[in-house]
Amino acid sequence: MAKKTPYFEHESLQDKDAIVSYLKAITQGFKKGAIKLSDEDEDFVLTPQAFANLKIKATQSKKGQTLNIKINWSSDQDEDADDAPLFIAPKTPKKSKNNKKSS
């Protein structure tokens, strides 16, 4: 019988500050070499390697916006992967017409 691949999955509604904290924890985990994920049911530890494949996908529609970030690695990762530059910067959102006060 084949062994089941262990995985961790969690989905919940979070405010922006909590999401920033989670992203900072992931960043620190990459720097330290281990990322621990846990919830009420389980603990899961990942050990990032020196090189990882990064995939970012962003979409917008009338119903909402989505940002997907996928990072994967393996101990025998090919270091010759595409190394095209990526630029990500914070930006102040434009004020919508509905938010302007009338004079």
C-alpha atoms as one frame of an Amber mdcrd trajectory, in Angstrom:
protein
   0.000   0.000   0.000   1.375   3.427  -0.958   2.092   5.937   1.781  -0.096
   9.039   1.811   1.908  12.219   1.175   1.605  14.424   4.257   0.152  17.865
   3.698  -1.184  20.836   5.626  -4.183  22.874   4.546  -5.902  25.760   6.274
  -8.426  28.320   5.067  -9.907  31.165   7.087 -10.940  34.796   6.830  -8.165
  37.058   8.174  -7.654  40.810   8.396  -4.736  42.522   6.620  -2.615  42.769
   9.788  -2.870  39.023  10.422  -1.924  38.256   6.813   1.112  40.552   7.098
   2.139  38.675  10.272   1.815  35.302   8.529   3.872  36.506   5.547   6.560
  37.841   7.921   6.650  34.481   9.729   7.087  32.681   6.402   9.905  35.098
   5.481  11.630  34.494   8.821  11.179  30.740   8.354  12.939  30.917   4.993
  15.800  32.839   6.598  16.099  30.368   9.508  15.640  27.256   7.356  12.363
  25.935   8.794   8.713  26.980   8.610   6.235  25.540  11.120   2.552  25.561
  10.185  -0.038  24.548  12.770  -3.694  24.794  13.654  -5.985  22.989  16.102
  -5.563  19.675  14.300  -1.937  19.352  13.256   1.649  20.619  13.115   3.645
  20.631   9.890   7.275  21.666   9.339   8.870  22.618   6.015  12.618  23.012
   5.459  13.266  25.408   2.560  16.299  24.708   0.385  18.812  27.223  -0.983
  16.855  27.535  -4.255  13.101  27.418  -4.784  10.710  27.894  -7.677   8.479
  30.977  -7.199   5.203  31.380  -9.089   3.021  34.474  -8.642  -0.363  34.901
 -10.270  -2.622  37.942  -9.830  -6.095  38.425 -11.275  -8.800  41.086 -11.110
 -12.471  40.866 -11.947 -15.628  42.746 -11.074 -16.230  40.260  -8.239 -12.822
  40.577  -6.620  -9.072  40.206  -6.765  -6.811  37.204  -6.224  -3.126  36.850
  -5.459  -1.691  33.333  -5.570   1.848  32.724  -4.392   3.324  29.277  -4.914
   6.798  28.331  -3.720   8.178  24.836  -4.160  11.550  23.194  -3.777  13.222
  19.842  -3.508  16.631  18.689  -2.360  17.606  17.977  -5.983  16.204  21.264
  -7.391  17.670  22.317 -10.741  19.529  25.582 -10.129  19.311  26.453 -13.845
  15.631  27.452 -13.660  14.405  30.685 -15.275  15.945  33.585 -13.396  13.951
  36.413 -14.990  13.753  39.446 -12.680  10.601  40.021 -10.643   9.589  43.354
  -9.143   7.028  43.674  -6.347   6.405  47.017  -4.651   3.831  48.328  -2.200
   1.559  50.993  -3.653  -0.963  53.396  -2.187  -4.377  52.638  -3.684  -6.114
  55.323  -5.737  -9.125  56.895  -4.066 -12.322  55.791  -5.718 -14.872  58.334
  -6.930 -17.307  57.074  -4.281 -14.887  58.030  -1.464 -14.541  61.701  -2.485
 -16.459  64.159  -0.345 -18.785  66.483  -2.174 -18.123  70.232  -1.779
